[in-house]
Amino acid sequence: MGWDSWHATCYKNGRPDVKSEIRNYFNCDGYSLLRLEQKGSTYYAAVKHPKGHVFGCVVLTSVDSKDYFNVSKKLVDETMGPYENGASEKLIAMLSPIENEFALRWRKDCLERSKQDKKYASLLKSAETISITVPVDLQGYDKGAVVTLRRYGKSDWTDGIYRWKNALLRRLYGRDTNCIKVKE
């Protein structure tokens, strides 16, 4: 499946309201959107089929305000085995039982990531200084390098040279859950 683009009909603060566009897309032809979650430009949906079963769907989105067709989406049904696995436990619990191996794997991956995200959040909740063993080569650091980071603002960290975004740390933590240690 490819990408679909269209001119937005819903706007918020002068920009296309992608969430409303997705709601409108799913709430038609007998389908109903039961839950919609957003992580960045990726949306996760629990959708009720006209025949009654509830399935999961990942919606990848892009906005280009310079183009007339300013909103684009790509739908990836759970049976297609989406790569994006950020759906919450609450959304997964809403889905109907299924036997498709791709869907089962996706649901399992989402639940594992949800648990990992909770563990990560609780690890860094009150930390002011952390130590990270870099699990991959990064610009300025080789794999295995130990770096001490201090909190920099609300959700970023710094080693005194580079600013480390929370999103990067979360991805590194996803590769190796033992790479981050809280320093006392």
C-alpha positions in Angstrom: 0.0 0.0 0.0 1.2 3.5 -0.8 0.6 7.0 0.5 -2.6 8.9 0.0 -2.6 12.7 -0.1 -5.4 15.2 0.0 -6.2 18.8 0.8 -7.1 19.1 4.5 -10.7 20.1 5.4 -9.9 20.5 9.2 -7.6 23.2 10.4 -6.4 24.1 13.9 -4.4 27.3 14.4 -3.9 27.7 10.7 -2.4 24.3 10.2 -4.0 21.0 9.0 -5.5 19.1 12.0 -4.3 15.7 11.1 -6.0 14.0 14.1 -9.4 15.3 13.0 -8.7 14.2 9.4 -8.0 10.7 10.6 -11.1 10.6 12.7 -13.2 11.7 9.7 -11.5 9.0 7.6 -12.3 6.1 10.0 -15.8 7.2 11.0 -17.5 6.4 7.7 -18.9 3.5 5.7 -20.0 1.7 8.8 -16.6 1.8 10.5 -16.1 3.5 13.8 -13.0 4.8 15.5 -12.9 3.5 19.1 -9.5 4.9 20.1 -6.9 7.0 18.5 -3.4 7.6 20.0 -0.6 9.8 18.7 3.2 9.5 19.0 4.8 12.1 16.9 3.5 11.9 13.3 2.4 8.3 13.8 -1.1 7.4 15.0 -2.4 4.1 16.4 -6.1 3.3 16.0 -8.6 0.7 17.3 -11.3 0.5 14.6 -14.6 -1.3 14.7 -15.4 -3.0 11.4 -19.0 -3.0 10.2 -19.1 -6.8 10.9 -18.3 -6.1 14.6 -14.7 -7.1 15.1 -12.1 -4.5 16.3 -8.8 -4.3 14.5 -5.6 -2.3 15.0 -4.2 0.1 12.5 -1.1 2.2 12.3 -1.4 5.5 10.4 1.8 7.2 9.2 1.3 10.8 8.4 3.0 13.7 6.8 2.1 17.4 6.4 3.4 19.7 3.7 1.8 23.2 4.1 3.4 24.3 0.8 1.6 21.7 -1.3 -2.1 22.0 -2.2 -2.5 18.3 -1.2 -1.1 19.1 2.2 -1.9 16.0 4.3 -0.6 12.5 3.5 -1.3 9.2 5.2 -0.3 5.6 4.9 -2.5 3.0 6.6 -0.8 -0.2 7.8 -3.3 -2.7 9.2 -2.1 -5.0 12.0 -2.3 -8.0 9.7 0.4 -6.4 7.6 2.9 -6.6 10.5 3.6 -2.9 11.0 7.1 -1.9 12.0 5.8 0.9 14.3 4.9 -0.6 17.6 3.9 2.3 19.9 0.3 1.4 20.6 -0.6 1.4 24.3 -1.7 -1.6 26.4 -5.2 0.0 26.6 -5.5 0.1 22.8 -4.3 -3.5 22.4 -6.8 -4.7 25.0 -9.6 -3.3 22.9 -8.8 -5.4 19.8 -10.7 -8.6 18.9 -9.0 -12.0 19.1 -7.1 -12.9 16.0 -5.1 -15.8 14.6 -3.0 -13.9 12.0 0.7 -14.3 12.9 1.7 -10.8 11.8 -1.0 -9.2 13.9 -0.1 -11.4 17.0 3.5 -10.4 16.6 2.7 -6.7 16.3 0.5 -6.9 19.4 3.2 -8.6 21.4 5.8 -6.1 20.2 3.5 -3.2 21.3 3.0 -4.7 24.7 6.7 -5.3 25.2 7.5 -1.7 24.1 4.8 -0.3 26.5 6.3 -2.1 29.4 9.8 -0.9 28.4 8.6 2.7 28.1 7.1 2.5 31.6 10.4 1.1 33.0 12.3 3.8 31.2 10.1 6.6 32.5 10.3 5.4 36.0 14.1 5.0 35.7 14.6 8.7 34.7 11.7 10.2 36.6 13.7 11.9 39.4 17.2 11.3 38.1 19.5 14.4 37.8 22.6 12.5 36.6 22.8 9.3 34.6 25.5 7.1 33.1 25.1 5.6 29.7 27.1 2.9 28.0 26.7 3.7 24.4 25.2 0.6 22.7 26.0 1.7 19.1 28.5 4.0 17.4 27.4 7.6 17.6 29.0 10.8 16.3 31.6 11.7 18.9 31.3 8.3 20.8 32.3 4.8 20.0 30.2 1.8 21.0 30.9 0.9 24.6 31.9 4.4 25.6 30.6 5.4 29.1 29.2 8.9 29.2 27.9 10.8 32.2 24.9 13.0 31.4 23.2 15.7 33.5 19.6 16.8 33.2 19.3 19.8 30.8 15.9 21.3 31.0 12.7 19.3 31.3 13.5 16.3 29.1 17.0 16.7 27.6 20.4 15.7 28.9 23.9 17.0 28.4 27.5 15.7 28.7 28.8 19.3 28.6 29.5 19.1 24.8 26.4 17.6 23.2 22.7 17.8 24.1 21.1 14.4 24.2 17.4 14.3 23.4 15.2 12.2 25.5 13.9 10.5 22.3 17.5 9.4 21.5 18.0 8.0 24.9 14.7 6.1 24.7 15.8 4.5 21.4 19.2 3.5 22.8 17.4 2.1 25.9 15.3 0.1 23.5 18.4 -1.5 22.1 19.9 -2.4 25.5 17.9 -1.9 28.7 21.1 -2.1 30.8 22.8 0.8 29.0 21.4 3.5 31.3 22.2 3.7 35.0 21.1 6.4 37.5 23.9 8.0 39.4 23.4 8.9 43.0 
